[in-house]
């Protein structure tokens, strides 16, 4: 069996892992092995082109095609929840919407016992990772790897009408939701550079791979962590049909994401003892929180037929328009192909919590029955259309994921438990009514021909909630399955070390104890940045017996 010996092993080259491995290699901290299950497809045209997200989210060459269990509170729906499976991880396949989140939520993390994770302490990391001309120098980064740009530089009539309608409905305007004022409506900020996706594969890894102390292995699926007693000493992975092992002189860091990281821990004997014993997995360490505390944003949409042919629907329905837009993109890196379909959003308080934003309302320049429909043009309506989508920023419903087989190629049972909490249902109903109210404002009315879903005849709470249950889908923001904290279900501490074990950390969105009131990619990159500092602040541990034997 092939064996490798390095200082650090990072499992997963995604939003957090690519960032962490890059920073470790830059600081000459020792040798770093970065293992990625996916193929090196991060340079493909449709990955780099923002509108290409619609083409790649169902393609197993780019994503883990994961489905939830039937959702009891979503009319039995099994929600398709893809996650990136290539260098850059989900930063290579997401909608590129760049949102730090509500500063108050990071302060809440600190209140939960996670010292060092308040917003004031995290702000330097947010500044370190970004490169933008937006906002105030005191709050925004100017020379980081991730380019952040605003759609205001590439806007359209429908987006401007939505923003105006939001202000007419009483929603504040914010100049920079990643700066001093999170609440309000504004153009979206995107992680793009010159009209192309700017994920961690391009912004971090590409330059770091020239460092002699960093090795990236792709199509290398990690199947278990190797332990000596309570100390993690390496990993086992498959590559090219062969089983290989790698040993870490200092640390193993799991950055495989909120689904694969807890799966890997359980396959390695770390988790709920009764589950592991039932599957015949020797228990290395009992840790009941592994796979628990699963949170995600459930999104629903109100869709409209537009009075003018200014949406993605009509562009994609016309070969001539598509060709012209394609030529525009190639020549200028602007136009529809340079943006995802979503263009503006509003972070809005509700009557339940009027002092801070509780829901997000967002316009997308397309409409259809299903974002993942396999029919022609991805299920888009055959007429100009747009959608006003919404989700609760801090959902209360919590689910779980757990393995049900020892086969690492089989997805765990994934149950986000959407809408289980009555509070979430109330928030979603209010967000839907807010969305409808925005569409009725003078600025947007001239562009609305009719409401197509759920339709104006559906107006009572029961009917609207039924619509949300039948049509709600993921926003691709699962988190929390190896949460950080000090309570009995916490998996890691503020230093990201796994409780009760040595030589093992987790650094990805699975450690988030609560939802950061936002899209999760920017906070995931931040976790990679902070993890690098935490790892480098630790003293090297004594060599394991396997390493001593190898040295001899």
C-alpha positions as CSV (number, residue, x, y, z in Angstrom):
1,X,0.0,0.0,0.0
2,X,1.3,3.4,-1.0
3,X,2.2,5.7,1.9
4,X,2.8,9.4,2.1
5,X,4.3,11.3,5.0
6,X,3.7,15.1,5.4
7,X,3.3,17.6,8.2
8,X,-0.4,18.5,7.5
9,X,-3.2,16.7,5.7
10,X,-6.2,18.8,4.6
11,X,-9.2,16.8,3.4
12,X,-11.3,18.7,0.9
13,X,-10.1,21.5,-1.5
14,X,-13.3,23.5,-1.2
15,X,-14.1,27.0,0.1
16,X,-12.4,26.4,3.5
17,X,-9.9,23.7,2.6
18,X,-8.3,25.4,-0.4
19,X,-8.0,28.6,1.7
20,X,-6.4,26.8,4.7
21,X,-4.0,24.7,2.6
22,X,-2.9,27.8,0.7
23,X,-2.2,29.8,3.8
24,X,-0.3,26.9,5.5
25,X,1.9,26.6,2.4
26,X,2.5,30.3,2.1
27,X,3.8,30.6,5.6
28,X,6.4,27.7,5.1
29,X,4.8,25.9,8.1
30,X,5.7,22.5,6.7
31,X,4.6,20.1,4.0
32,X,0.9,20.1,3.1
33,X,-1.1,17.4,1.4
34,X,-4.5,18.5,0.1
35,X,-6.9,15.7,-0.9
36,X,-9.9,16.4,-3.2
37,X,-12.4,13.8,-4.2
38,X,-13.4,15.6,-7.4
39,X,-11.6,16.0,-10.7
40,X,-9.7,19.2,-11.7
41,X,-12.5,20.8,-13.6
42,X,-12.4,24.2,-12.0
43,X,-11.1,25.8,-15.2
44,X,-14.0,24.6,-17.4
45,X,-15.8,27.3,-19.3
46,X,-19.2,26.9,-17.6
47,X,-17.5,26.9,-14.1
48,X,-15.8,30.2,-14.8
49,X,-18.8,31.8,-16.5
50,X,-21.3,33.0,-13.9
51,X,-24.5,32.0,-15.7
52,X,-23.1,28.5,-16.1
53,X,-24.2,27.5,-12.7
54,X,-27.5,26.4,-14.2
55,X,-25.6,23.9,-16.4
56,X,-23.4,22.3,-13.8
57,X,-25.6,21.8,-10.7
58,X,-27.0,18.5,-11.9
59,X,-23.8,17.2,-13.4
60,X,-22.0,14.6,-11.3
61,X,-18.7,15.7,-12.9
62,X,-19.0,18.8,-10.8
63,X,-21.2,18.1,-7.8
64,X,-22.1,15.5,-5.2
65,X,-25.7,14.7,-6.3
66,X,-27.2,14.4,-2.8
67,X,-30.9,14.1,-1.9
68,X,-32.6,14.5,1.4
69,X,-34.9,12.0,3.0
70,X,-38.6,12.7,2.3
71,X,-39.4,15.8,4.2
72,X,-42.3,15.5,6.6
73,X,-43.1,19.2,6.6
74,X,-42.6,19.7,2.9
75,X,-45.3,17.4,1.6
76,X,-42.9,14.5,1.4
77,X,-40.5,16.2,-1.0
78,X,-37.0,14.8,-1.3
79,X,-34.9,17.9,-1.8
80,X,-32.0,17.8,-4.2
81,X,-29.0,19.3,-2.4
82,X,-25.9,19.4,-4.6
83,X,-22.5,20.3,-3.2
84,X,-19.3,21.1,-5.1
85,X,-17.0,18.2,-6.0
86,X,-14.0,19.8,-7.6
87,X,-11.2,22.2,-6.5
88,X,-12.9,25.2,-5.0
89,X,-15.8,23.0,-3.8
90,X,-19.0,24.9,-3.7
91,X,-17.3,28.1,-4.4
92,X,-16.8,26.7,-7.9
93,X,-20.5,25.9,-8.4
94,X,-22.5,28.4,-6.3
95,X,-24.4,31.5,-7.2
96,X,-21.3,33.7,-6.3
97,X,-23.5,35.9,-4.0
98,X,-21.0,37.4,-1.5
99,X,-22.5,38.0,1.9
100,X,-20.7,38.1,5.2
101,X,-23.8,37.9,7.3
102,X,-25.2,39.8,10.3
103,X,-22.5,41.0,12.7
104,X,-24.8,40.3,15.6
105,X,-24.9,36.6,14.7
106,X,-21.1,36.3,15.0
107,X,-21.3,38.0,18.4
108,X,-23.9,35.3,19.3
109,X,-21.3,32.7,18.4
110,X,-19.0,34.2,21.0
111,X,-21.8,34.3,23.5
112,X,-22.2,30.6,23.0
113,X,-18.7,30.1,24.4
114,X,-16.7,30.4,21.2
115,X,-14.0,33.0,22.2
116,X,-12.4,34.7,19.3
117,X,-15.4,34.3,17.0
118,X,-17.2,37.6,17.6
119,X,-17.6,40.0,14.7
120,X,-14.9,42.4,15.8
121,X,-12.4,39.5,16.0
122,X,-13.5,38.1,12.7
123,X,-13.5,41.4,10.8
124,X,-9.7,41.3,10.1
125,X,-10.2,37.9,8.4
126,X,-13.1,39.2,6.3
127,X,-10.8,42.0,5.2
128,X,-7.9,39.7,4.6
129,X,-9.8,37.5,2.2
130,X,-11.5,40.1,0.0
131,X,-10.4,42.6,-2.7
132,X,-13.0,45.2,-3.5
133,X,-13.4,48.9,-4.2
134,X,-16.7,48.9,-2.3
135,X,-17.4,50.4,1.1
136,X,-15.3,51.9,3.8
137,X,-11.6,51.2,4.2
138,X,-12.1,50.4,7.9
139,X,-14.6,47.7,7.0
140,X,-13.6,46.3,3.6
141,X,-10.6,44.5,2.3
142,X,-8.5,46.0,-0.6
143,X,-5.9,43.4,-1.5
144,X,-7.2,39.9,-0.6
145,X,-7.6,37.0,-3.0
146,X,-11.4,37.0,-3.5
147,X,-12.5,39.8,-5.8
148,X,-15.9,41.3,-4.8
149,X,-17.8,43.3,-7.3
150,X,-21.3,44.8,-7.4
151,X,-24.1,44.1,-10.0
152,X,-24.7,47.9,-9.9
153,X,-22.0,48.0,-12.6
154,X,-24.0,45.6,-14.8
155,X,-27.6,46.3,-14.0
156,X,-30.9,46.2,-15.8
157,X,-34.4,47.7,-15.7
158,X,-36.1,44.9,-13.8
159,X,-33.4,45.0,-11.0
160,X,-33.7,48.8,-10.7
161,X,-37.5,48.5,-10.5
162,X,-37.3,45.9,-7.7
163,X,-34.9,48.1,-5.7
164,X,-37.2,51.1,-6.1
165,X,-40.3,49.0,-5.2
166,X,-38.5,47.8,-2.0
167,X,-37.9,51.4,-0.9
168,X,-41.5,52.3,-1.8
169,X,-42.7,49.5,0.5
170,X,-40.7,51.0,3.4
171,X,-37.5,48.9,3.2
172,X,-34.3,50.9,3.9
173,X,-31.7,51.3,1.2
174,X,-28.1,50.2,2.2
175,X,-25.0,51.3,0.3
176,X,-23.0,48.3,1.6
177,X,-24.6,45.3,3.3
178,X,-21.1,43.9,3.9
179,X,-20.2,47.1,5.6
180,X,-21.8,49.3,8.2
181,X,-25.5,48.5,7.5
182,X,-26.6,44.9,6.9
183,X,-30.3,45.8,6.9
184,X,-31.8,47.1,3.7
185,X,-32.1,46.6,-0.1
186,X,-29.2,46.8,-2.5
187,X,-27.6,45.3,-5.6
188,X,-25.9,42.0,-4.9
189,X,-22.2,41.8,-4.5
190,X,-20.6,38.9,-6.3
191,X,-17.3,37.0,-6.0
192,X,-16.4,37.7,-9.6
193,X,-13.4,39.2,-11.4
194,X,-13.8,40.7,-14.9
195,X,-17.0,38.9,-15.4
196,X,-15.7,35.5,-14.3
197,X,-16.2,33.4,-11.2
198,X,-13.7,34.0,-8.4
199,X,-13.8,30.9,-6.2
200,X,-11.0,29.6,-4.0
201,X,-9.6,27.3,-6.7
202,X,-8.6,30.4,-8.7
203,X,-8.0,33.0,-6.1
204,X,-6.1,30.9,-3.6
205,X,-5.0,27.5,-5.0
206,X,-3.6,28.4,-8.4
207,X,-0.8,30.5,-7.2
208,X,-0.1,28.2,-4.2
209,X,0.4,25.1,-6.3
210,X,3.8,26.4,-7.4
211,X,4.9,26.1,-3.7
212,X,7.1,23.0,-3.3
213,X,5.5,22.3,0.1
214,X,1.9,21.9,-1.2
215,X,0.7,18.9,-3.1
216,X,-2.9,18.7,-4.4
217,X,-4.2,15.3,-5.2
218,X,-7.5,15.3,-7.1
219,X,-9.9,12.3,-7.6
220,X,-8.6,11.2,-4.2
221,X,-11.6,10.2,-2.0
222,X,-10.8,10.1,1.7
223,X,-12.6,7.1,3.3
224,X,-11.4,7.2,6.9
225,X,-9.2,8.9,9.4
226,X,-6.5,6.7,10.9
227,X,-6.0,6.8,14.7
228,X,-3.5,5.6,17.3
229,X,-5.6,5.6,20.4
230,X,-7.2,9.0,20.6
231,X,-4.7,10.7,18.2
232,X,-5.4,11.1,14.5
233,X,-2.2,10.2,12.6
234,X,-3.4,10.1,9.0
235,X,-6.0,9.2,6.5
236,X,-6.9,6.4,4.1
237,X,-8.0,7.4,0.6
238,X,-8.7,5.9,-2.8
239,X,-7.2,7.2,-6.0
240,X,-6.9,5.5,-9.4
241,X,-8.6,2.4,-8.1
242,X,-6.0,1.9,-5.4
243,X,-6.1,2.3,-1.6
244,X,-3.5,4.7,-0.3
245,X,-2.5,6.1,3.1
246,X,-1.1,9.4,4.2
247,X,0.4,10.2,7.6
248,X,0.5,13.6,9.2
249,X,3.4,14.5,11.5
250,X,1.4,17.4,12.9
251,X,-2.4,17.5,12.1
252,X,-5.2,16.2,10.1
253,X,-7.8,18.8,9.2
254,X,-11.2,17.9,7.8
255,X,-12.6,20.4,5.4
256,X,-14.9,18.1,3.4
257,X,-18.0,20.2,4.0
258,X,-21.1,19.9,6.1
259,X,-22.2,16.6,4.6
260,X,-18.9,14.8,4.0
261,X,-17.0,15.8,7.1
262,X,-19.5,14.2,9.6
263,X,-19.8,11.2,7.3
264,X,-16.1,10.8,7.4
265,X,-16.0,11.1,11.2
266,X,-18.6,8.4,11.6
267,X,-16.9,6.1,9.1
268,X,-13.8,6.6,11.2
269,X,-15.4,5.6,14.5
270,X,-16.2,9.1,15.9
271,X,-19.9,9.7,16.6
272,X,-22.9,8.2,18.4
273,X,-21.8,4.8,19.8
274,X,-25.1,3.0,19.1
275,X,-25.0,4.0,15.5
276,X,-21.4,3.0,15.0
277,X,-21.9,-0.4,16.8
278,X,-25.0,-1.2,14.7
279,X,-22.9,-0.8,11.6
280,X,-19.9,-2.8,13.0
281,X,-17.6,0.2,13.2
282,X,-15.2,0.2,16.2
283,X,-15.9,3.2,18.4
284,X,-12.8,5.4,18.6
285,X,-14.5,8.2,20.4
286,X,-18.1,8.8,21.5
287,X,-19.2,12.2,20.3
288,X,-23.0,12.5,20.1
289,X,-23.1,15.8,18.2
290,X,-21.5,14.5,15.0
291,X,-24.1,14.8,12.3
292,X,-26.6,16.7,14.5
293,X,-27.6,20.4,14.4
294,X,-28.1,20.4,10.6
295,X,-29.4,23.8,9.4
296,X,-30.3,25.1,6.0
297,X,-32.1,27.9,4.3
298,X,-35.4,26.8,2.8
299,X,-36.2,29.1,-0.2
300,X,-39.6,29.6,-1.8
301,X,-40.5,31.9,-4.7
302,X,-43.4,34.0,-6.0
303,X,-43.1,34.0,-9.8
304,X,-44.4,36.6,-12.3
305,X,-44.9,37.0,-16.0
306,X,-43.1,40.1,-17.1
307,X,-44.6,42.7,-19.5
308,X,-41.3,43.2,-21.3
309,X,-38.8,40.7,-22.9
310,X,-35.9,41.6,-20.5
311,X,-35.5,38.3,-18.6
312,X,-33.4,35.2,-18.8
313,X,-36.4,33.3,-20.0
314,X,-36.8,35.2,-23.3
315,X,-33.0,35.4,-23.9
316,X,-32.6,31.6,-23.6
317,X,-35.6,31.0,-25.7
318,X,-34.1,32.8,-28.6
319,X,-31.0,31.4,-30.3
320,X,-30.3,34.8,-31.8
321,X,-30.5,36.6,-28.5
322,X,-28.3,33.9,-26.9
323,X,-25.7,34.2,-29.6
324,X,-25.7,38.0,-29.3
325,X,-25.4,37.8,-25.5
326,X,-22.6,35.3,-25.9
327,X,-20.7,37.6,-28.2
328,X,-21.2,40.5,-25.8
329,X,-19.8,38.4,-23.0
330,X,-16.7,37.2,-24.9
331,X,-15.9,40.7,-26.0
332,X,-16.7,42.7,-22.8
333,X,-17.2,40.2,-20.0
334,X,-20.5,41.9,-19.3
335,X,-24.2,41.2,-19.9
336,X,-26.4,38.3,-18.7
337,X,-23.6,35.7,-18.9
338,X,-21.5,37.7,-16.5
339,X,-24.1,37.4,-13.7
340,X,-26.1,34.7,-12.0
341,X,-29.9,35.1,-12.3
342,X,-30.2,36.8,-8.9
343,X,-29.3,40.5,-9.0
344,X,-30.6,42.3,-5.9
345,X,-31.8,41.5,-2.4
346,X,-33.2,43.0,0.7
347,X,-32.5,41.9,4.3
348,X,-35.7,42.9,6.1
349,X,-36.9,42.8,9.7
350,X,-40.2,41.1,10.5
351,X,-43.0,41.8,13.0
352,X,-41.6,38.9,15.1
353,X,-38.1,40.6,15.4
354,X,-38.4,44.2,14.3
355,X,-35.0,45.3,15.6
356,X,-32.9,43.3,13.0
357,X,-33.3,41.6,9.6
358,X,-35.2,38.3,9.8
359,X,-35.8,37.4,6.2
360,X,-34.1,37.8,2.9
361,X,-36.1,38.8,-0.3
362,X,-34.3,38.5,-3.6
363,X,-35.2,39.0,-7.3
364,X,-34.1,36.6,-10.0
365,X,-34.4,37.4,-13.7
366,X,-36.0,34.1,-14.5
367,X,-39.1,32.0,-13.7
368,X,-40.0,28.4,-13.9
369,X,-41.5,25.4,-12.2
370,X,-38.3,24.0,-10.9
371,X,-34.7,25.2,-10.8
372,X,-33.5,21.6,-11.5
373,X,-36.1,20.6,-14.1
374,X,-34.6,18.2,-16.6
375,X,-36.8,19.5,-19.4
376,X,-35.5,21.9,-22.1
377,X,-34.1,25.2,-20.7
378,X,-34.1,23.9,-17.2
379,X,-37.9,24.2,-16.8
380,X,-38.1,27.9,-17.6
381,X,-41.5,29.3,-18.3
382,X,-42.1,29.9,-22.1
383,X,-42.6,33.6,-21.6
384,X,-40.6,36.5,-20.0
385,X,-40.7,36.0,-16.3
386,X,-39.0,36.7,-13.0
387,X,-39.1,35.4,-9.4
388,X,-39.0,37.0,-6.0
389,X,-37.5,34.4,-3.7
390,X,-37.3,34.5,0.0
391,X,-36.0,32.7,3.0
392,X,-35.8,33.1,6.8
393,X,-32.3,34.2,7.8
394,X,-32.0,32.3,11.0
395,X,-34.2,29.1,10.8
396,X,-35.1,27.4,14.1
397,X,-35.7,23.9,12.6
398,X,-32.8,21.5,13.0
399,X,-32.2,18.2,11.4
400,X,-29.4,15.6,11.2
401,X,-27.4,13.4,8.9
402,X,-25.9,10.0,9.6
403,X,-24.4,7.2,7.7
404,X,-26.4,4.0,7.2
405,X,-23.7,1.9,5.6
406,X,-20.0,1.5,5.9
407,X,-19.6,2.2,2.2
408,X,-18.0,5.7,1.8
409,X,-19.4,6.0,-1.7
410,X,-23.0,6.0,-0.4
411,X,-24.5,9.3,0.7
412,X,-25.5,9.6,4.4
413,X,-29.2,9.9,5.3
414,X,-29.7,13.7,5.1
415,X,-32.7,15.1,7.0
416,X,-32.7,19.0,7.3
417,X,-36.2,18.8,8.9
418,X,-37.3,21.9,7.1
419,X,-40.2,23.8,8.6
420,X,-40.5,21.5,11.6
421,X,-40.5,24.6,13.9
422,X,-43.7,26.6,13.9
423,X,-41.7,29.9,14.0
424,X,-40.1,29.1,10.7
425,X,-43.5,28.6,9.1
426,X,-44.7,32.0,10.4
427,X,-41.5,33.7,9.1
428,X,-41.9,32.2,5.6
429,X,-45.5,33.2,5.4
430,X,-44.6,36.8,6.3
431,X,-41.8,36.8,3.8
432,X,-44.1,35.6,1.0
433,X,-46.6,38.4,1.8
434,X,-43.8,40.9,1.9
435,X,-42.6,39.7,-1.6
436,X,-46.1,40.1,-3.0
437,X,-46.3,43.6,-1.5
438,X,-43.1,44.6,-3.2
439,X,-44.5,43.5,-6.6
440,X,-47.5,45.7,-6.0
441,X,-45.5,48.9,-5.6
442,X,-45.6,51.6,-8.4
443,X,-42.1,51.1,-9.5
444,X,-42.6,47.4,-10.3
445,X,-46.3,47.2,-11.3
446,X,-45.5,48.3,-15.0
447,X,-43.3,45.2,-15.4
448,X,-45.8,42.7,-13.8
449,X,-48.3,41.1,-16.2
450,X,-49.6,38.5,-13.8
451,X,-48.6,36.4,-10.8
452,X,-48.0,32.9,-12.0
453,X,-47.2,31.1,-8.8
454,X,-48.9,30.6,-6.4
455,X,-51.5,32.8,-8.1
456,X,-53.6,35.6,-6.7
457,X,-56.5,33.2,-5.9
458,X,-54.2,31.6,-3.2
459,X,-54.3,34.2,-0.3
460,X,-55.1,32.5,3.0
461,X,-52.4,31.2,5.3
462,X,-53.2,27.6,4.8
463,X,-53.1,27.8,1.0
464,X,-49.8,29.8,1.0
465,X,-48.2,27.5,3.5
466,X,-49.2,24.5,1.4
467,X,-47.6,26.3,-1.6
468,X,-44.4,26.8,0.3
469,X,-44.4,23.1,1.4
470,X,-44.9,21.8,-2.1
471,X,-42.4,24.1,-3.9
472,X,-39.8,25.1,-1.3
473,X,-36.2,24.1,-2.1
474,X,-32.7,24.4,-0.6
475,X,-30.7,27.6,-0.9
476,X,-27.6,25.4,-0.8
477,X,-26.6,26.6,2.7
478,X,-26.3,23.5,4.9
479,X,-24.2,24.0,8.0
480,X,-23.7,23.0,11.6
481,X,-23.2,19.3,11.6
482,X,-19.9,19.4,13.6
483,X,-20.8,22.5,15.5
484,X,-18.4,24.6,17.5
485,X,-19.0,25.1,21.2
486,X,-18.9,23.8,24.7
487,X,-22.3,22.2,25.1
488,X,-22.9,18.4,25.0
489,X,-23.6,18.4,21.3
490,X,-20.6,20.4,20.3
491,X,-18.0,18.6,18.2
492,X,-15.2,21.1,18.1
493,X,-14.0,23.9,20.4
494,X,-13.2,27.5,19.4
495,X,-9.8,26.3,18.3
496,X,-11.6,23.9,15.9
497,X,-10.0,20.9,17.6
498,X,-12.3,17.9,17.8
499,X,-13.4,17.4,21.5
500,X,-11.6,14.5,23.2
501,X,-9.2,13.8,20.3
502,X,-5.7,14.9,19.4
503,X,-4.2,15.9,16.1
504,X,-7.7,16.4,14.5
505,X,-9.5,19.6,13.6
506,X,-12.5,20.5,11.5
507,X,-12.5,23.6,9.3
508,X,-15.5,24.1,7.2
509,X,-19.1,25.3,7.4
510,X,-20.0,22.2,9.5
511,X,-18.5,24.0,12.6
512,X,-20.9,27.0,12.4
513,X,-23.1,26.7,15.5
514,X,-25.9,28.8,14.1
515,X,-26.8,30.2,10.7
516,X,-24.8,33.5,10.0
517,X,-27.9,35.1,8.6
518,X,-26.5,34.9,5.1
519,X,-25.3,33.0,2.2
520,X,-22.5,30.8,3.6
521,X,-19.6,31.0,1.1
522,X,-17.9,34.1,2.5
523,X,-18.0,32.8,6.1
524,X,-16.7,29.4,4.9
525,X,-13.7,31.1,3.3
526,X,-13.2,33.0,6.6
527,X,-13.1,29.8,8.5
528,X,-10.3,28.6,6.3
529,X,-8.4,31.8,7.0
530,X,-8.9,31.7,10.7
531,X,-8.1,28.0,10.9
532,X,-4.7,28.6,9.4
533,X,-3.9,31.0,12.2
534,X,-5.2,28.6,14.8
535,X,-3.2,25.7,13.4
536,X,0.0,27.7,13.1
537,X,-0.4,28.9,16.7
538,X,-0.3,25.4,18.0
539,X,3.0,23.7,19.0
540,X,3.9,20.6,17.0
541,X,2.8,17.4,18.8
542,X,5.1,14.5,19.6
543,X,5.6,12.1,16.7
544,X,3.2,9.2,16.5
545,X,4.4,5.6,16.7
546,X,3.7,5.2,12.9
547,X,6.0,8.2,12.2
548,X,8.7,7.0,14.5
549,X,8.7,3.6,12.9
550,X,8.9,5.1,9.5
551,X,11.8,7.4,10.5
552,X,13.7,4.4,11.9
